[in-house]
Amino acid sequence: MRQVADEPRMEADVIVVGAGLAGLTATRELTEAGWTVRLLEARDRVGGRLKGYQLGGGRVADLGGEYFGDKSTAIAEVARSVGVEGFRTFDAGQRLSFIEGRRYAYTGLFPWRMGPATLADFGQAVLKIERLAKTVPPESPWGAARASTFDSQTFWSWMQRNVATRTAKAFLTMAVEAAYCAHPADLSLLHVLYYANASGGFRYLLEISGGIQKYRFDGGAHSIPAKLAARLPDEVRLGAVVRTIEQRSDSVVVRGDGFTAHGRWAVVAVPLTLAGRIRYEPALPGFRDQLTQRMPAGSAMKCLAVYDEPFWRAEGLSGQVTSTDGPFRVAFDTSPREGRPGVLSAFVTGSAARKMTRLTRAERRAAVLDGLVRGLGPRAGRPADFVEQNWLDEEFTRGCYHGFAPPGVYTSFGPALRTPIGRIHWAGTETGVHQMGSMGGAIDSGRRVARELLARDADEFDPAAAIPAAVRRG
Amino acid sequence: MRQVADEPRMEADVIVVGAGLAGLTATRELTEAGWTVRLLEARDRVGGRLKGYQLGGGRVADLGGEYFGDKSTAIAEVARSVGVEGFRTFDAGQRLSFIEGRRYAYTGLFPWRMGPATLADFGQAVLKIERLAKTVPPESPWGAARASTFDSQTFWSWMQRNVATRTAKAFLTMAVEAAYCAHPADLSLLHVLYYANASGGFRYLLEISGGIQKYRFDGGAHSIPAKLAARLPDEVRLGAVVRTIEQRSDSVVVRGDGFTAHGRWAVVAVPLTLAGRIRYEPALPGFRDQLTQRMPAGSAMKCLAVYDEPFWRAEGLSGQVTSTDGPFRVAFDTSPREGRPGVLSAFVTGSAARKMTRLTRAERRAAVLDGLVRGLGPRAGRPADFVEQNWLDEEFTRGCYHGFAPPGVYTSFGPALRTPIGRIHWAGTETGVHQMGSMGGAIDSGRRVARELLARDADEFDPAAAIPAAVRRG
């Protein structure tokens, strides 16, 4: 970590706040176009919600985002450009599911032993969601024909009317908690449909081989931001916690403890909640600020249990364990490409995360291992290593996988999501269109802010006129 | 405003952040018990969401909170203690209501000309809400018998099933937008019931003479915090924007631009969103932080039109104008006790505020005056003075009247609302019990934190043990 206190006055065309995929992409695009950029990062690492863990022997695992699918064209392209290869997620053998206390072993998307009525009910619900999702345009969900109706209710309310059986409801709740890191009660139906459509479909979100979990990155997804950072002309300034962004008539001044950066423009590439925690001078219009008050991060922890080998594979098991009410909603085999060591990643999400975050670290470890033993037998209880990543506790993330919208937010405040305020432009996966909420959304947003800035004529810029009607102040 | 930069090292038993009613009450109670307190306020005034406006000739108006009722015992008692008198709200003459474009003149709670079916429908809905509200305990709404069901749906969803007629829905939506500053789509049903019960009843929230709007304060509600501040042993430190609160094993250090305050304990007495914008060292547990991400402030602006006299009174009108879709949801006669000058306060709340905040100041003025003219005739369009208070734009408030909960928040994160984290205790009307969300809730919360602190034995304090299980970290 380079000491920012030693840093002289920093100057660049653009000051970018946040060195996740969004900020790194914006910086890359702008520097390739010949602009100078200072990229500031609060942590001692780049990558944001992508974070690595050393398994020993040169092997690594991901403590944050790691999956992509055939529709994840943006992250695949960026990975290729820095020499990171994808490989197929391990997806052979039986899956295990604990649904309201009953154990099911199965292959495919859902346990057929749940019975034909439950299966038919779950199936029709997924089809309905799929059909509704297609009516929500990812570039402006608030513009959907039925946006107001979709945004006035929770997904839970929709389920009461559209899912008949208790077991299908429980299974769908589990799937949503795993994919959205929030309970159906928290989510606007509009957000559920928007994220599904932006991702490539609702079922696509849930699937492995046929979905967004089809591939992983050799060396870890977190190696992509690290390589992006290494190729930038200037070093990323780590440990730079931005506290204030001041806008002047012809410039921005970005300040933190012990540093000051001057630029013509600023890009804020952090989650909405964290963007709201920066102080702006002058203060941002209320219309923008109230949006940042209303898009909380999901609740997610990831726990990795490491074994000498993926012993479950020899027993004909995929390693996938799902549970409607256990300590995690889903665990996957996330062993490295070579298959050694064996790694299980337990995704403690939604209501599970909210319970588990209130326990001690030791209690959480015991609970997760209990859940794995329940599915995969006693060997699962004796890992060689165990690590947890509590994204709720991380000061510069404060939740995963992404920021979601409770009811009423997009239809009231949606237009503030991407609209620049004077010299400040907004990035981050929540502002992406293609694969909003995933790695692709971050890249999409980084490219968009770069395009926005390159299109601005600095010489003719009038900050007052630049505040669009959507968010202008009186 | 006293310059904080000149301030030597500040030391006290307790550092209180925020000089609204909550922080002032906590400071008053603690200093009366012999403790030393430093009260820090970001603005150049005390009072938070209570703010005054000079009408000239020594007369004043309130730009923020101003009403109270017979059940508002806490604010009435505090007002008396500083010599501020209440008086009856003007409530004679006909009320006007514009419901889906139609104009109604009436007396009582609702326009009887809406027709018997609509009236019966509205009446049964209010009774149902009243009955459900009584089942939600204000000290822990998440403990209600049906908390999970109430907290999984929006008030909009509840209305779809429980209000049959379109006009009753529109009228109820208007009432909720006026009382909660949010659209039914934004609100957890549980929050609607909780606020109603904590306030003294749902109908009580909507009524003037029989409700929480029965009285106002002579000299303005804002004169109460001013008088409270004047009686404290130490001056309130104005212009002190707190940026960081550091917890040590035996103390807290509260820092802002140009000042540092040392105490044994800290009280944070600002809205939840703003509490989340302070940086804490060590960082707060995720369980608490995610709550602060999830309780946005309502959307409210207040516009005052001032006339030589309240001309509407002579015409047999009360000055009350409500509208389901106009630029404000309700306007009231808020002339001073003496009846001169005439003042109309237009409450631009919920969806109205979200539209209006995106207009220019001139456009807003024109829209509000149009709405008043529509109700009260052309004289309403020629005020001697006009002032707007946009609470969304206020950096150190960011919305009014109070912070509300979308679905899923209280049942998941409710216990974090009042639970101290180490040496930091939480106040503010959102953490109050009696009249949560109003002036009474702020006082209630200030008294509670004072009790909490007085009950702690500083000598035997172990900060690790003091973090309760509800929010402890591993």
Interface residues (C-beta under 8 A of the other chain):
Chain A: S148 D151 S152 Q153 T154 W156 S157 A182 H183 P184 A185 D186 V241 R243 T273 G276 R277 R279 A283 P285 G286 F287 D289 Q290 Q293 R294 P296 A297 S299 S351 R354 T357 R358 L359 T360 R361 A362 E363 R364 E388 N390 W391 L392 D393 E394 E395 R398 G399 P406 P407 G408 V409 T411 S412 F413 A469 A470 V471 R472 R473 G474
Chain B: S148 D151 S152 Q153 T154 W156 S157 A182 H183 P184 A185 D186 V241 R243 T273 G276 R277 R279 A283 P285 G286 F287 D289 Q290 Q293 R294 P296 A297 S299 S351 R354 T357 R358 L359 T360 R361 A362 E363 R364 E388 N390 W391 L392 D393 E394 E395 R398 G399 P406 P407 G408 V409 T411 S412 F413 A469 A470 V471 R472 R473 G474
